[in-house]
Amino acid sequence: MPQATSRPAAYAARLHGVSKAFVPRRPVLDGVDLAVRAGEIHALLGENGAGKSTLMKILVGLLRPDAGSISLADAPVDLDRFTPAEAVRRGIGMVHQVSALVPAMTVVENLAFGDARAGLWFHPRRARRAAERLAARFQLEVSLDRRVEDLAMGERQRAEILRALGRGARLLILDEPTSVLTPREAEALFASLRGLRDAGRAVIFISHKLSEVEAVADRVTILRQGKATASLSAREADARELGRLMLGRDVPPLERPARTPSVAAPALEIRGLCAPGLSEASRLREIDLRLDPGEILGIVGIDGNGQRELEEVLAGVRRPTRGDVCVGGRRIAPRPRALRAAGLAHLSGDRDGAGLISAFTLAENWILKGSHDDRRFFRRGWLDRAAARRAARAAAERFGIVPADPDAPIASLSGGNAQKLAVARELDGDPSVLVAVNPTRGLDVGSARFVHDELLARRRSGGAVLLISTDLDEVLALSDRITALVRGALAAVPPGSDRAAIGAILLGEAAA
């Protein structure tokens, strides 16, 4: 377990008694204390809806607490005047899950862009020299002259960190920083964070991957239902104990029984599939795969290598240039209604943008993918709202969705509960094939385990699951077979390959 170098007990940030409620008498944060020392990596853990995002928004000046106090570098903060600009001035930097860099700009241009100290005019040579000094000082390897869109995900992450440090960040907040990184890129990130720690910087590390917290954190604070229920040295608890502290219960190990090979016709078969991409690297190139009943086939890859394009073809919203998609032995036109009618369900990798509509209620989202001839919910072309509400309530009660109110807007649900509704909707009607794309991205341990259990239940019942995920640990835990998607083409993953070997395939450094 990593240990911070001994230093004076100065605090990068101290939050005391912080409370926040968006609805009266229903606090999101209830008297939270958080103390982050200078020169430490401090993990912040909690279920979806525990209050982590709200607490960080308060720390970076986006929200004002109802009660409590904040001090930065042992100096109090005037919360009435605390803004995001003031937070940056006081040494707070945040790297979000979704990159804030401009893809078409180089790293040097991104470092200068929006920096108030850069002046009105951009001076390329001066900006590059400043970027070189910064990268050398913090030992962060980044291709400064390449456009961000051409960088690997790990290098983009380092560029984000470099930009925050360039603006004077002494406390760096990282929100799910490894969600799209390969194992090697994640290790490189951890090495960078340890270097920042040893240079006296503080890091708040937000992650749902407890093994990573074990590997890199010095201290851990756990939020549960808006309260800080534990703050301890990372050496005091392993991943299982951290999970128990987060959820208030033990999470038993995931079990995937051995599978008997199927002799039936393939549930899904793709032959010679080609499709245009958002970039040259993501264009689909001659995709061939077979998925049998009762099988989970994992497709692992780094974002931007064709996952979105393959997902959209199988959802019927991206037209291939050639190739066949067969469901249950029948060639199906890749159109949304035809694919669903054939028994293919699609759990979107973009829950907020393409899977659910946040302003719609549970009932409205439940019938979102239905059609006017679905007699359960439509009568002579008119929507039977009472029937939709009954079905949504039954699904919410069965899947433990809170609140189980069919008239509640999706925006009022935590990420985990919203994903439960999306899973329940796609499994409704017992589809023969489920295409699940990054099904647990951004979910806490408990919600992720729920989704994994549902995918394994589909497998046990004879259903087929195509799991497209950037999370290698998830693919290894669930899949019967694994293949990699690299620059729009499938690359074989030999049985028994470890994380390092698969990571090399994903980076194009090994022949499969």
C-alpha positions as CSV (number, residue, x, y, z in Angstrom):
1,M,0.0,0.0,0.0
2,P,1.4,3.4,-0.9
3,Q,2.5,5.8,1.8
4,A,2.7,9.5,1.7
5,T,6.1,11.1,2.5
6,S,6.1,12.7,5.9
7,R,5.4,16.5,5.7
8,P,4.0,19.2,7.9
9,A,0.3,18.6,8.6
10,A,-1.0,21.4,6.4
11,Y,-4.3,20.8,4.7
12,A,-5.0,21.4,1.1
13,A,-8.7,21.5,1.9
14,R,-11.0,21.2,4.9
15,L,-14.7,21.1,4.7
16,H,-16.7,21.1,8.0
17,G,-20.4,20.5,8.6
18,V,-21.3,21.0,4.9
19,S,-25.0,20.5,4.2
20,K,-27.0,21.0,1.0
21,A,-30.7,20.3,0.2
22,F,-32.4,20.9,-3.1
23,V,-35.8,19.8,-1.7
24,P,-36.7,20.9,1.8
25,R,-36.1,18.3,4.6
26,R,-34.4,16.0,2.1
27,P,-30.7,16.8,2.4
28,V,-28.2,15.6,-0.3
29,L,-25.4,16.4,2.1
30,D,-25.9,16.3,5.9
31,G,-23.1,17.8,7.9
32,V,-20.2,16.4,5.9
33,D,-16.6,16.7,7.1
34,L,-13.7,16.1,4.7
35,A,-10.1,16.8,5.4
36,V,-7.5,16.5,2.6
37,R,-3.9,16.9,3.6
38,A,-1.3,18.4,1.3
39,G,0.9,15.6,-0.1
40,E,-1.7,12.8,-0.1
41,I,-4.0,11.0,-2.4
42,H,-7.4,11.0,-0.8
43,A,-10.1,8.6,-2.2
44,L,-13.8,9.7,-2.0
45,L,-16.2,6.8,-2.2
46,G,-19.9,6.3,-2.1
47,E,-22.9,4.9,-3.9
48,N,-24.6,6.8,-6.7
49,G,-26.6,9.5,-5.0
50,A,-24.5,9.5,-1.9
51,G,-23.5,13.1,-2.4
52,K,-20.0,13.0,-4.0
53,S,-20.8,15.1,-7.0
54,T,-22.7,17.7,-4.9
55,L,-19.7,17.9,-2.5
56,M,-17.2,18.4,-5.3
57,K,-19.4,21.0,-7.0
58,I,-19.4,23.0,-3.7
59,L,-15.6,22.6,-3.4
60,V,-15.1,24.0,-6.9
61,G,-17.5,26.9,-6.4
62,L,-20.4,25.6,-8.6
63,L,-22.8,25.3,-5.7
64,R,-23.2,27.2,-2.5
65,P,-23.8,25.0,0.7
66,D,-26.7,25.7,3.0
67,A,-24.4,25.3,6.0
68,G,-20.8,24.6,6.8
69,S,-17.4,26.0,6.2
70,I,-14.4,25.5,3.8
71,S,-10.8,26.3,4.2
72,L,-8.1,26.0,1.5
73,A,-4.4,25.8,2.3
74,D,-5.4,26.5,5.9
75,A,-7.1,29.8,4.9
76,P,-10.9,30.2,5.3
77,V,-13.1,30.7,2.2
78,D,-15.8,33.3,2.0
79,L,-18.6,31.1,0.6
80,D,-20.8,34.1,-0.4
81,R,-18.1,35.1,-2.9
82,F,-16.7,31.7,-3.8
83,T,-17.0,31.1,-7.6
84,P,-15.3,28.6,-10.0
85,A,-12.9,31.4,-11.0
86,E,-12.0,32.0,-7.3
87,A,-11.6,28.2,-6.8
88,V,-9.0,28.1,-9.6
89,R,-7.3,31.1,-8.2
90,R,-7.2,29.4,-4.8
91,G,-5.5,26.3,-6.3
92,I,-8.4,23.9,-7.1
93,G,-8.3,22.0,-10.4
94,M,-10.7,19.3,-11.5
95,V,-10.5,16.7,-14.3
96,H,-14.0,15.6,-15.2
97,Q,-15.1,12.2,-16.7
98,V,-15.9,13.9,-19.9
99,S,-12.8,15.7,-21.4
100,A,-12.9,19.5,-21.4
101,L,-10.1,19.7,-23.9
102,V,-10.8,21.0,-27.5
103,P,-10.2,18.0,-29.8
104,A,-9.1,20.0,-32.8
105,M,-6.5,21.9,-30.9
106,T,-3.0,20.8,-30.0
107,V,-2.0,20.2,-26.4
108,V,-0.1,23.4,-26.3
109,E,-3.1,25.4,-27.6
110,N,-5.4,23.7,-25.1
111,L,-3.0,24.7,-22.2
112,A,-3.1,28.3,-23.3
113,F,-6.8,28.4,-24.2
114,G,-9.0,30.0,-21.5
115,D,-6.0,30.8,-19.3
116,A,-6.5,34.3,-18.0
117,R,-2.8,34.8,-17.6
118,A,-2.1,34.1,-21.2
119,G,-3.1,37.6,-22.4
120,L,-5.1,38.6,-25.4
121,W,-2.7,37.1,-28.0
122,F,-1.5,33.5,-28.4
123,H,2.3,33.3,-28.7
124,P,3.1,29.7,-30.0
125,R,6.8,29.6,-29.0
126,R,6.2,31.1,-25.6
127,A,3.3,28.8,-24.9
128,R,5.3,25.7,-26.0
129,R,8.3,26.6,-23.8
130,A,5.9,27.0,-20.8
131,A,4.3,23.7,-21.6
132,E,7.7,22.0,-21.8
133,R,8.7,23.4,-18.5
134,L,5.5,22.3,-16.9
135,A,5.6,18.7,-18.3
136,A,9.3,18.4,-17.2
137,R,8.6,19.7,-13.7
138,F,5.8,17.2,-13.1
139,Q,7.2,14.4,-15.2
140,L,4.1,14.1,-17.3
141,E,4.8,12.7,-20.8
142,V,2.5,14.4,-23.4
143,S,2.9,14.9,-27.1
144,L,2.6,18.7,-26.9
145,D,2.3,19.4,-30.6
146,R,-0.3,16.8,-31.5
147,R,-4.0,17.5,-31.7
148,V,-6.0,16.1,-28.7
149,E,-8.2,14.0,-31.0
150,D,-5.1,12.1,-32.1
151,L,-4.0,11.2,-28.6
152,A,-4.5,8.0,-26.8
153,M,-6.9,8.2,-23.8
154,G,-4.1,8.0,-21.3
155,E,-2.2,10.9,-22.9
156,R,-5.4,13.0,-23.0
157,Q,-5.8,12.4,-19.3
158,R,-2.2,13.6,-18.6
159,A,-2.9,16.6,-20.8
160,E,-6.0,17.4,-18.6
161,I,-3.9,17.2,-15.5
162,L,-1.2,19.3,-17.1
163,R,-3.7,22.0,-17.9
164,A,-5.0,22.1,-14.3
165,L,-1.4,22.2,-12.9
166,G,-0.6,25.0,-15.4
167,R,-3.3,27.1,-13.8
168,G,-1.8,26.6,-10.3
169,A,-3.7,23.7,-9.0
170,R,-2.4,22.5,-5.6
171,L,-5.5,20.3,-5.1
172,L,-6.5,18.1,-8.1
173,I,-9.9,16.4,-8.2
174,L,-10.1,13.4,-10.5
175,D,-13.6,12.0,-11.3
176,E,-13.5,8.4,-12.5
177,P,-10.2,9.0,-14.2
178,T,-9.6,5.4,-15.4
179,S,-13.0,4.6,-16.9
180,V,-11.6,4.6,-20.4
181,L,-8.0,3.7,-19.8
182,T,-6.1,0.4,-20.5
183,P,-4.4,-1.3,-17.6
184,R,-1.0,0.1,-18.7
185,E,-2.5,3.6,-19.1
186,A,-4.0,3.4,-15.6
187,E,-0.7,2.3,-14.1
188,A,1.0,5.3,-15.8
189,L,-1.7,7.6,-14.4
190,F,-1.1,6.2,-10.9
191,A,2.6,6.8,-11.2
192,S,1.9,10.4,-12.2
193,L,-0.4,10.9,-9.2
194,R,2.2,9.5,-6.8
195,G,4.7,12.0,-8.3
196,L,2.3,14.8,-7.7
197,R,1.7,13.6,-4.1
198,D,5.5,13.5,-3.5
199,A,5.8,17.0,-4.9
200,G,3.4,18.2,-2.2
201,R,0.2,18.4,-4.3
202,A,-3.1,16.9,-3.0
203,V,-5.4,14.6,-5.0
204,I,-9.0,13.7,-4.5
205,F,-9.5,10.5,-6.3
206,I,-13.2,9.5,-7.1
207,S,-13.6,6.0,-8.3
208,H,-16.0,3.0,-8.1
209,K,-13.1,0.6,-8.7
210,L,-12.1,-0.4,-5.2
211,S,-9.0,-2.3,-6.3
212,E,-7.6,1.0,-7.7
213,V,-8.4,2.8,-4.5
214,E,-6.4,0.1,-2.7
215,A,-3.5,0.6,-5.1
216,V,-3.1,4.4,-5.1
217,A,-4.9,6.0,-2.2
218,D,-3.4,7.1,1.2
219,R,-6.6,7.9,2.9
220,V,-10.3,7.2,2.2
221,T,-13.5,9.0,3.0
222,I,-16.8,7.2,2.5
223,L,-20.2,9.0,1.9
224,R,-23.4,7.1,2.5
225,Q,-26.8,8.8,2.2
226,G,-25.3,12.2,2.4
227,K,-23.1,11.7,5.5
228,A,-19.4,10.9,5.9
229,T,-19.7,7.6,7.6
230,A,-16.0,6.7,7.7
231,S,-12.6,8.3,7.1
232,L,-9.6,6.0,7.4
233,S,-6.2,5.1,6.2
234,A,-6.3,3.1,3.0
235,R,-4.1,0.5,4.8
236,E,-6.9,-0.2,7.3
237,A,-9.3,-1.8,4.8
238,D,-9.2,-4.0,1.7
239,A,-11.6,-3.7,-1.3
240,R,-14.2,-6.0,0.3
241,E,-14.3,-3.9,3.5
242,L,-14.5,-0.7,1.6
243,G,-17.5,-2.1,-0.3
244,R,-19.2,-3.1,2.9
245,L,-18.6,0.4,4.4
246,M,-20.1,2.0,1.2
247,L,-23.2,-0.2,1.0
248,G,-23.7,-1.2,4.6
249,R,-23.6,-4.8,3.6
250,D,-21.2,-7.4,2.2
251,V,-21.1,-8.0,-1.5
252,P,-20.2,-11.7,-2.2
253,P,-17.9,-12.5,-5.1
254,L,-19.4,-12.7,-8.5
255,E,-19.9,-16.3,-9.7
256,R,-20.0,-17.3,-13.4
257,P,-20.7,-21.0,-13.7
258,A,-19.0,-23.0,-16.5
259,R,-21.0,-22.9,-19.8
260,T,-21.9,-25.9,-21.9
261,P,-21.2,-25.1,-25.6
262,S,-24.4,-24.6,-27.6
263,V,-25.2,-26.7,-30.7
264,A,-28.1,-24.4,-31.7
265,A,-28.0,-21.8,-34.5
266,P,-26.2,-18.6,-33.5
267,A,-28.3,-16.1,-31.7
268,L,-26.5,-13.3,-33.5
269,E,-24.2,-13.5,-36.5
270,I,-22.4,-10.6,-38.2
271,R,-20.7,-11.1,-41.5
272,G,-18.4,-8.7,-43.4
273,L,-19.9,-5.6,-41.7
274,C,-18.4,-2.3,-42.8
275,A,-19.7,1.1,-41.7
276,P,-18.5,4.8,-41.8
277,G,-17.1,6.2,-38.6
278,L,-16.8,9.4,-36.8
279,S,-13.1,9.2,-37.6
280,E,-10.8,7.0,-39.7
281,A,-9.9,5.0,-36.5
282,S,-13.5,4.2,-35.7
283,R,-14.6,3.1,-39.2
284,L,-15.9,-0.5,-39.0
285,R,-13.7,-2.9,-41.2
286,E,-15.1,-6.3,-42.1
287,I,-16.6,-7.2,-38.7
288,D,-17.3,-11.0,-38.4
289,L,-18.6,-12.5,-35.2
290,R,-20.9,-15.2,-33.9
291,L,-22.8,-15.2,-30.6
292,D,-24.4,-18.4,-29.4
293,P,-27.4,-18.8,-27.1
294,G,-26.5,-18.9,-23.4
295,E,-23.2,-17.0,-24.1
296,I,-21.7,-13.7,-23.2
297,L,-19.2,-12.5,-25.8
298,G,-17.1,-9.6,-24.6
299,I,-15.8,-6.9,-27.0
300,V,-13.2,-4.8,-25.2
301,G,-11.6,-1.7,-26.6
302,I,-10.4,1.8,-26.0
303,D,-13.1,4.5,-26.7
304,G,-12.9,5.8,-30.3
305,N,-12.0,2.5,-31.9
306,G,-15.5,1.7,-33.4
307,Q,-17.5,0.8,-30.3
308,R,-20.0,3.6,-31.0
309,E,-20.3,2.7,-34.6
310,L,-20.9,-1.0,-33.9
311,E,-23.5,-0.1,-31.2
312,E,-25.3,2.2,-33.6
313,V,-25.5,-0.4,-36.4
314,L,-26.9,-2.9,-34.0
315,A,-29.4,-0.3,-32.7
316,G,-30.4,0.4,-36.3
317,V,-29.4,4.1,-36.3
318,R,-26.2,3.8,-38.4
319,R,-26.5,2.4,-41.9
320,P,-23.7,0.0,-42.9
321,T,-22.0,0.2,-46.3
322,R,-22.1,-3.6,-46.6
323,G,-22.4,-6.8,-44.6
324,D,-25.1,-8.8,-43.0
325,V,-26.7,-8.9,-39.5
326,C,-28.5,-12.1,-38.7
327,V,-30.6,-12.8,-35.6
328,G,-31.7,-16.3,-34.9
329,G,-30.5,-17.4,-38.3
330,R,-32.5,-14.8,-40.2
331,R,-30.9,-11.9,-42.1
332,I,-32.4,-8.7,-40.6
333,A,-32.4,-5.2,-42.1
334,P,-30.5,-3.1,-39.6
335,R,-33.4,-0.8,-38.7
336,P,-34.6,-0.2,-35.1
337,R,-38.1,-1.7,-35.4
338,A,-36.9,-4.7,-37.4
339,L,-34.1,-5.5,-35.0
340,R,-36.3,-5.3,-31.9
341,A,-39.0,-7.4,-33.6
342,A,-36.4,-10.0,-34.3
343,G,-35.5,-10.2,-30.6
344,L,-32.5,-7.9,-30.3
345,A,-32.6,-5.5,-27.4
346,H,-30.1,-2.6,-27.0
347,L,-28.8,-1.2,-23.7
348,S,-27.3,2.1,-24.7
349,G,-23.8,3.1,-23.7
350,D,-25.0,6.7,-23.5
351,R,-27.8,6.4,-20.9
352,D,-28.5,10.2,-20.6
353,G,-28.1,11.0,-24.3
354,A,-29.6,8.0,-26.1
355,G,-31.0,5.6,-23.5
356,L,-33.4,7.6,-21.4
357,I,-34.9,11.1,-21.5
358,S,-34.3,12.8,-18.2
359,A,-37.3,15.1,-18.4
360,F,-39.7,12.1,-19.0
361,T,-41.2,10.1,-16.2
362,L,-40.5,6.5,-15.5
363,A,-43.7,5.5,-17.3
364,E,-42.9,7.6,-20.3
365,N,-39.3,6.2,-20.5
366,W,-40.7,2.6,-20.1
367,I,-42.7,2.9,-23.4
368,L,-40.1,5.0,-25.1
369,K,-39.0,2.2,-27.5
370,G,-42.5,0.9,-28.0
371,S,-44.6,1.4,-31.1
372,H,-48.2,2.2,-31.8
373,D,-49.2,-1.4,-32.5
374,D,-48.1,-2.6,-29.0
375,R,-51.5,-3.5,-27.6
376,R,-50.3,-3.4,-24.0
377,F,-50.0,0.4,-24.1
378,F,-51.9,1.6,-27.2
379,R,-55.6,1.4,-28.0
380,R,-56.5,2.4,-31.6
381,G,-53.4,4.6,-31.7
382,W,-54.0,6.3,-28.3
383,L,-51.6,5.8,-25.4
384,D,-53.1,4.1,-22.4
385,R,-51.2,6.0,-19.7
386,A,-52.7,4.0,-16.9
387,A,-51.3,0.8,-18.4
388,A,-47.9,2.4,-18.9
389,R,-47.8,3.6,-15.3
390,R,-48.8,0.1,-14.0
391,A,-46.1,-1.6,-16.0
392,A,-43.4,1.0,-14.9
393,R,-44.5,0.6,-11.3
394,A,-44.3,-3.2,-11.5
395,A,-40.8,-3.0,-13.1
396,A,-39.6,-0.5,-10.4
397,E,-40.8,-2.8,-7.6
398,R,-39.3,-5.9,-9.2
399,F,-35.9,-4.3,-9.8
400,G,-35.7,-2.2,-6.6
401,I,-35.9,1.2,-8.3
402,V,-36.2,4.1,-5.9
403,P,-38.5,5.9,-6.0
404,A,-40.9,3.4,-7.4
405,D,-43.2,6.2,-8.6
406,P,-44.1,5.9,-12.3
407,D,-44.8,9.7,-12.5
408,A,-41.3,10.6,-11.1
409,P,-39.0,12.2,-13.7
410,I,-35.9,10.2,-14.5
411,A,-33.8,13.3,-13.5
412,S,-34.9,12.7,-9.9
413,L,-33.2,9.2,-9.9
414,S,-29.6,8.4,-9.0
415,G,-27.5,7.0,-11.9
416,G,-27.8,3.5,-10.5
417,N,-31.6,3.6,-10.3
418,A,-31.9,5.1,-13.8
419,Q,-29.7,2.3,-15.2
420,K,-31.9,-0.3,-13.4
421,L,-34.9,1.1,-15.3
422,A,-33.0,1.0,-18.6
423,V,-32.0,-2.7,-17.9
424,A,-35.5,-3.6,-16.9
425,R,-37.0,-2.1,-20.1
426,E,-34.5,-3.9,-22.4
427,L,-35.1,-7.2,-20.7
428,D,-38.9,-6.8,-20.9
429,G,-40.2,-9.3,-23.5
430,D,-37.4,-11.8,-23.0
431,P,-35.2,-10.8,-26.0
432,S,-33.0,-13.5,-27.5
433,V,-30.0,-11.1,-27.8
434,L,-29.0,-8.2,-25.5
435,V,-26.4,-5.8,-26.8
436,A,-25.1,-4.1,-23.6
437,V,-22.7,-1.2,-24.0
438,N,-20.6,0.0,-21.1
439,P,-23.6,-1.1,-18.9
440,T,-22.0,-0.1,-15.5
441,R,-20.0,3.0,-16.5
442,G,-20.3,5.5,-13.6
443,L,-22.2,3.1,-11.4
444,D,-21.3,2.3,-7.8
445,V,-20.4,-1.2,-6.5
446,G,-23.9,-2.1,-5.6
447,S,-25.6,-0.9,-8.8
448,A,-22.8,-2.4,-11.0
449,R,-23.3,-5.8,-9.2
450,F,-27.1,-5.6,-9.9
451,V,-26.4,-5.1,-13.6
452,H,-23.8,-7.9,-13.7
453,D,-26.2,-10.3,-12.0
454,E,-28.9,-9.5,-14.6
455,L,-26.5,-10.2,-17.5
456,L,-25.5,-13.5,-15.9
457,A,-29.2,-14.4,-15.4
458,R,-29.8,-13.8,-19.1
459,R,-26.9,-16.2,-19.9
460,R,-28.3,-18.9,-17.5
461,S,-31.8,-18.7,-19.1
462,G,-30.3,-19.2,-22.6
463,G,-30.2,-15.6,-23.7
464,A,-27.2,-14.2,-25.5
465,V,-25.3,-11.1,-24.4
466,L,-23.0,-9.0,-26.6
467,L,-21.0,-7.0,-24.0
468,I,-19.2,-4.0,-25.6
469,S,-17.2,-2.4,-22.8
470,T,-14.1,-0.3,-22.2
471,D,-13.8,-1.8,-18.7
472,L,-11.4,-4.7,-19.1
473,D,-12.2,-6.0,-15.5
474,E,-15.9,-6.1,-16.4
475,V,-15.3,-8.0,-19.6
476,L,-12.9,-10.5,-17.9
477,A,-15.4,-11.1,-15.1
478,L,-18.5,-11.8,-17.3
479,S,-17.4,-13.1,-20.7
480,D,-17.2,-16.6,-22.0
481,R,-15.1,-15.4,-24.9
482,I,-13.3,-12.1,-25.5
483,T,-12.4,-10.3,-28.7
484,A,-10.8,-6.8,-29.0
485,L,-11.9,-3.9,-31.2
486,V,-8.9,-2.0,-32.5
487,R,-9.2,0.8,-35.1
488,G,-12.6,-0.6,-36.3
489,A,-11.5,-4.2,-36.7
490,L,-11.8,-7.2,-34.5
491,A,-8.5,-8.6,-33.1
492,A,-8.6,-12.1,-31.5
493,V,-7.8,-12.4,-27.8
494,P,-6.2,-15.8,-27.1
495,P,-8.0,-17.7,-24.2
496,G,-6.3,-17.2,-20.9
497,S,-4.8,-13.8,-21.8
498,D,-4.0,-11.7,-18.8
499,R,-4.8,-8.0,-18.4
500,A,-1.3,-6.9,-19.6
501,A,-1.5,-9.0,-22.7
502,I,-5.0,-7.7,-23.6
503,G,-3.8,-4.2,-22.9
504,A,-1.0,-4.6,-25.4
505,I,-3.5,-5.9,-28.0
506,L,-5.7,-2.8,-27.4
507,L,-2.8,-0.5,-27.9
508,G,-1.8,-2.3,-31.2
509,E,1.5,-3.5,-29.7
510,A,0.9,-7.2,-30.0
511,A,-0.1,-9.6,-32.7
512,A,-3.1,-11.6,-31.5
